[in-house]
Amino acid sequence: MLFLKEHLINDHYNWSTETSRRAVADSPNRRFFDRLNGNQILYLINFYCYLIDNLTIADGQRIENLIVKELPAELKSEIAAFNWLREQYLYY
């Protein structure tokens, strides 16, 4: 399943084109992660969905809420955000 912009439940995102859309198979790395950039939110959700497989839109929205509401501010890279998310999502 590909999680799309239309599936997001929050609407406060910046949709700047500075962050180009990358293939989902491109692993998170030390690139800066901006939780207010909609493209980066979609990338992280879709990468997680790519690894886990068979996640629903509701699962993607739960991941979005985790990122938006609970991601620690000190996590600044994609890989740090992804690793944190992976640990958190085990409990859902």
GUMI-407536 format. One line per 2 residues: their letters; for each residue x, z, y of N, C-alpha, C, O. Coordinates in pm, whole numbers, plus 50000, padded with zeros to 5 digits. Layout:
N
a = X:Z:Y:X:Z:Y:X:Z:Y:X:Z:Y ~ ...
//
This chain:
92
ml = 50084:50000:49882:50000:50000:50000:50089:50000:50124:50188:50073:50131 ~ 50053:49920:50219:50124:49918:50347:50040:49995:50449:49925:49960:50474
fl = 50098:50097:50505:50029:50179:50606:50044:50107:50740:50155:50077:50782 ~ 49932:50081:50806:49930:50001:50929:49899:50085:51052:49856:50200:51042
ke = 49921:50025:51166:49892:50089:51295:49747:50138:51300:49719:50244:51355 ~ 49657:50060:51243:49515:50095:51244:49485:50220:51163:49381:50283:51183
hl = 49574:50256:51073:49552:50374:50989:49596:50504:51056:49558:50612:51011 ~ 49674:50495:51161:49722:50616:51230:49605:50691:51292:49511:50630:51343
in = 49611:50822:51289:49503:50901:51346:49535:50950:51487:49444:50987:51562 ~ 49661:50949:51525:49700:50988:51660:49715:50862:51745:49745:50754:51693
dh = 49694:50875:51874:49700:50757:51961:49796:50774:52078:49785:50702:52177 ~ 49889:50866:52068:49979:50895:52179:50114:50823:52166:50208:50855:52240
yn = 50125:50729:52076:50253:50667:52048:50296:50564:52152:50214:50498:52216 ~ 50427:50553:52165:50489:50449:52245:50514:50333:52148:50564:50353:52037
ws = 50480:50212:52190:50497:50095:52104:50602:50000:52160:50587:49878:52155 ~ 50708:50057:52212:50814:49974:52269:50873:49884:52162:50874:49917:52044
te = 50922:49771:52206:50981:49676:52112:51129:49702:52091:51195:49628:52018 ~ 51183:49808:52154:51324:49841:52137:51356:49869:51991:51464:49834:51944
ts = 51266:49930:51921:51286:49957:51779:51218:49848:51701:51095:49847:51685 ~ 51297:49756:51652:51238:49644:51578:51190:49693:51442:51241:49791:51388
rr = 51093:49624:51391:51042:49659:51259:51144:49615:51154:51190:49501:51155 ~ 51177:49706:51067:51273:49676:50962:51198:49670:50829:51087:49720:50815
av = 51262:49608:50734:51204:49605:50600:51193:49747:50548:51280:49831:50575 ~ 51089:49774:50475:51067:49908:50422:51180:49947:50327:51213:50065:50316
ad = 51239:49851:50260:51346:49881:50165:51475:49925:50235:51567:49975:50170 ~ 51483:49906:50366:51599:49950:50444:51592:50102:50457:51502:50154:50523
sp = 51685:50171:50396:51682:50318:50390:51703:50382:50527:51774:50328:50612 ~ 51640:50497:50549:51666:50573:50672:51814:50609:50681:51879:50634:50579
nr = 51866:50610:50803:52006:50648:50821:52018:50736:50944:51923:50806:50978 ~ 52129:50734:51009:52154:50823:51123:52101:50769:51256:52129:50825:51361
rf = 52024:50660:51250:51961:50611:51373:51873:50720:51433:51815:50800:51360 ~ 51865:50722:51565:51782:50819:51635:51637:50801:51592:51587:50689:51584
fd = 51569:50913:51565:51428:50910:51529:51347:50970:51643:51368:51085:51682 ~ 51253:50891:51694:51166:50934:51803:51024:50949:51748:50959:50850:51715
rl = 50979:51072:51737:50845:51096:51680:50732:51043:51767:50616:51043:51723 ~ 50763:50998:51889:50660:50939:51975:50658:50787:51968:50574:50723:52031
ng = 50750:50729:51892:50755:50583:51877:50672:50545:51754:50707:50580:51641 ~ 50564:50474:51778:50473:50437:51670:50539:50354:51561:50510:50372:51443
nq = 50629:50263:51600:50698:50182:51500:50784:50267:51408:50792:50239:51288 ~ 50848:50369:51461:50930:50455:51378:50845:50544:51287:50883:50570:51172
il = 50731:50588:51336:50638:50666:51252:50591:50580:51135:50593:50624:51020 ~ 50549:50456:51166:50504:50366:51060:50616:50338:50960:50592:50337:50839
yl = 50737:50316:51010:50850:50290:50921:50871:50407:50824:50885:50386:50704 ~ 50873:50528:50876:50899:50645:50791:50787:50664:50688:50814:50693:50572
in = 50663:50648:50731:50550:50661:50638:50559:50553:50530:50544:50582:50411 ~ 50585:50430:50571:50590:50320:50475:50710:50331:50381:50700:50295:50264
fy = 50822:50381:50431:50936:50400:50342:50902:50505:50237:50933:50488:50119 ~ 50839:50613:50279:50799:50718:50185:50700:50661:50083:50712:50688:49964
cy = 50603:50583:50130:50505:50521:50040:50574:50425:49943:50536:50417:49826 ~ 50674:50353:49991:50750:50260:49907:50818:50335:49792:50818:50286:49679
li = 50875:50450:49820:50944:50527:49717:50849:50593:49619:50875:50594:49498 ~ 50739:50648:49669:50646:50724:49585:50550:50632:49510:50520:50655:49393
dn = 50502:50530:49577:50406:50434:49522:50269:50501:49501:50260:50621:49474 ~ 50167:50424:49514:50029:50468:49493:49981:50576:49589:49894:50654:49553
lt = 50035:50582:49709:49981:50674:49808:49862:50608:49877:49858:50486:49892 ~ 49769:50688:49918:49649:50638:49984:49665:50643:50136:49764:50695:50187
ia = 49569:50589:50206:49568:50597:50353:49561:50744:50395:49628:50785:50490 ~ 49483:50823:50324:49474:50967:50355:49609:51035:50336:49645:51124:50414
dg = 49684:50996:50234:49818:51051:50214:49908:51014:50332:49983:51098:50382 ~ 49901:50889:50375:49980:50845:50490:49944:50922:50616:50031:50954:50696
qr = 49817:50951:50633:49773:51027:50750:49821:51172:50742:49851:51233:50845 ~ 49828:51229:50622:49885:51363:50605:50033:51363:50641:50082:51457:50704
ie = 50103:51258:50600:50244:51245:50636:50259:51234:50787:50347:51297:50846 ~ 50173:51153:50849:50176:51139:50996:50158:51275:51063:50233:51309:51154
nl = 50061:51353:51018:50037:51485:51077:50156:51578:51059:50189:51655:51150 ~ 50219:51572:50944:50338:51654:50924:50446:51618:51025:50508:51706:51086
iv = 50468:51489:51044:50571:51443:51138:50536:51487:51280:50620:51543:51351 ~ 50413:51463:51320:50371:51489:51458:50365:51638:51489:50409:51681:51596
ke = 50313:51717:51398:50285:51857:51427:50392:51955:51381:50404:52063:51438 ~ 50470:51919:51279:50558:52019:51221:50706:51981:51216:50790:52067:51188
lp = 50741:51856:51241:50881:51817:51234:50963:51895:51336:50934:51888:51455 ~ 51064:51970:51292:51145:52049:51385:51212:51960:51491:51262:51851:51459
ae = 51214:52006:51613:51268:51927:51725:51416:51898:51709:51465:51798:51762 ~ 51487:51982:51636:51631:51961:51623:51667:51848:51526:51783:51807:51519
lk = 51570:51797:51452:51595:51684:51362:51586:51555:51443:51478:51517:51488 ~ 51698:51490:51461:51705:51376:51554:51730:51242:51488:51722:51139:51554
se = 51762:51240:51358:51791:51112:51293:51682:51079:51191:51608:51166:51146 ~ 51674:50950:51154:51577:50909:51054:51600:50980:50921:51506:51026:50857
ia = 51725:50990:50881:51754:51051:50751:51720:51201:50751:51671:51253:50651 ~ 51746:51268:50862:51711:51410:50870:51559:51428:50865:51509:51516:50796
af = 51486:51343:50938:51340:51350:50937:51286:51318:50799:51193:51384:50751 ~ 51343:51217:50734:51297:51180:50599:51324:51291:50499:51236:51324:50418
nw = 51443:51348:50502:51476:51456:50408:51385:51577:50428:51341:51638:50331 ~ 51356:51611:50553:51265:51720:50582:51125:51688:50528:51061:51772:50465
lr = 51080:51565:50554:50947:51523:50509:50937:51528:50357:50836:51572:50302 ~ 51040:51484:50290:51040:51485:50144:51024:51627:50091:50950:51650:49995
eq = 51092:51723:50153:51078:51863:50112:50938:51916:50140:50880:51987:50058 ~ 50883:51883:50256:50751:51932:50295:50641:51874:50210:50547:51944:50171
yl = 50650:51746:50181:50541:51678:50111:50527:51723:49966:50423:51701:49903 ~ 50629:51785:49913:50619:51836:49775:50509:51940:49762:50456:51962:49653
yy = 50474:52004:49873:50373:52111:49869:50232:52062:49897:50138:52142:49898 ~ 50215:51931:49919:50081:51878:49944:50024:51813:49823:49912:51762:49826
//
